[in-house]
């Protein structure tokens, strides 16, 4: 995908109008709301530490886990 992107940019690089449009589009993409499913390494470990402070659930087997998940 990266190679395809650079090839596409190369094919329009001599057009100032197209490069300006590409730049504007890239800026719009960068401003879009960040995907909530993504997180930084720091955010991940902060969530792990927070989870460690809370009481957890233990299951003796997969069947118990499955029953619990189905009850949610």
N, C-alpha and C positions, 0 to 999 in steps of 0.2 A: 504494500500500500504506500509506503514511504517513497519508493522509487516512482510509482505512478504519479504521486503528487508532484515530485520534482520534475518529472517529464512534462506534466501539464503546465507547470509554472514556466518551464523553459520555452514551451511553445507560445506563450503569450508575453514573454519577457520584453519583447521589442515594442509592445503596444502600451503606451503610457495610460491610455483610457482603461484598458483591461486590467492592468496592474493596480490602478487606483480602485477599481471595482472590487478586485480580489482583496485588497487591503481593507476596504470598508467592510466587506463580508467577514473577514477574519476578525476584525475588531468586534463585530456584532456577536460572533460565536464566542469570543472570549468573555463577553459580558453576560452571556446567558447564565441562568442560575446553575450552580454546581449540582451535580447529581447527588442526591441525599444518601445514596447507597455507598458512595465513595468517601473515604476518610484518610487523613494523613496517618503516618506511623504514630505520631504523638497522640492523636485523637484515639487511635486504636488501643494503645497501652493505657490511656486514661480510662477508657471504658472497661478494660480488663481489671484495673485496680478498683474501680467502683464496684464491679461485679463481685470481687473478692470480699468486699465489706458486707455484702448482703448474704443472708442465709440462702442456701441452695437446696435443690432437691436431689435425692439419690434414688436410683432405681436398681433393683436386684437383677433384672433381666430386660430384654428388649420388649417383651410383652407388656410389662408394667409401663415402660416408656411410651409404647404405642397407645395404650389405654389413656394415659395422661394427655398425650397430644391430641387424641380424638375428642377428649372432653373439653378442650379449649374452644 
